[in-house]
Amino acid sequence: MPKSILVLLKVLVWCACLWAFVNLVWGAATNNLGPDPTATITFSTGLATLRLLTISLAITPVRRLIPKLNWLIRFRRLLGLFAFFYATLHMLTWVALYAGFDVNAMSVDILKRRYITVGMAAWLLLLPLAATSTNWAIRKMGGKCWNRLHKLVYLAAVCGVIHYWWQVKPGVLTPLTITLVLGVLLLARPVLAWSQRRRVRTVPA
Ligand code: HEM
């Protein structure tokens, strides 16, 4: 791919990733975050986390299906780091605006409200992935070990979706679309690996 196109794509991906954040900052600066700004910030950062996680998980299956799109791999780390950025903003919104930095209230929330427990688990699973996202960490850990650790992203995404379902009102189906997309992506991995093994076996020596 020509370098100029790659630079343009990088700029577009950065703009798309920053969109939710810029919207929130603009909304806060212009006093335009709706009747419940805390809920707006929580919803927007939570959704951005799930969307970015899902898009980053889609990159490997898409590359396997369409080898011409191999260049997408250049954006996976960026998308994953932005997912962690929004997850951290989301978690800090809870720390500051829901719990008011009260450690006791936070502990009770984590222990007693299952959607907070599983949300926290998702954030904690993303933490080592973000911490080992540098080239230095990949070299130090070795590709195999690094890849094994980074499989945790699937578990984090599943915890994120469960967290979403557990705090919407009964009968509300807003998390359905992202759940279906994630389900397809989780299934795609073993299915594509199986079909690749089959192809290798049927190619005559
Ligand atoms: C990967 C991690 C996470 C993802 C993907 C995620 C996703 C979401 C989403 C999409 C919502 C919006 C639901 C709605 O308003 O309809 C939400 C709400 C919420 N999340 Fe998370 N979340 C994550 C982690 C956390 C963590 C670590 C905490 C705090 C410990 C947390 C606390 C909350 C709270 C308090 C709400 C608002 C619930 C309400 O409206 O009563 N989340 N989350």
Boltz pocket constraint, residues with backbone or C-beta under 6 A from the ligand:
constraints:
  - pocket:
      binder: B
      contacts: [[A, 39], [A, 42], [A, 43], [A, 45], [A, 46], [A, 47], [A, 49], [A, 50], [A, 87], [A, 90], [A, 91], [A, 94], [A, 98], [A, 115], [A, 116], [A, 119], [A, 120], [A, 121], [A, 122], [A, 123], [A, 126], [A, 156], [A, 160], [A, 161], [A, 163], [A, 164], [A, 167], [A, 168], [A, 174]]
      max_distance: 6.0
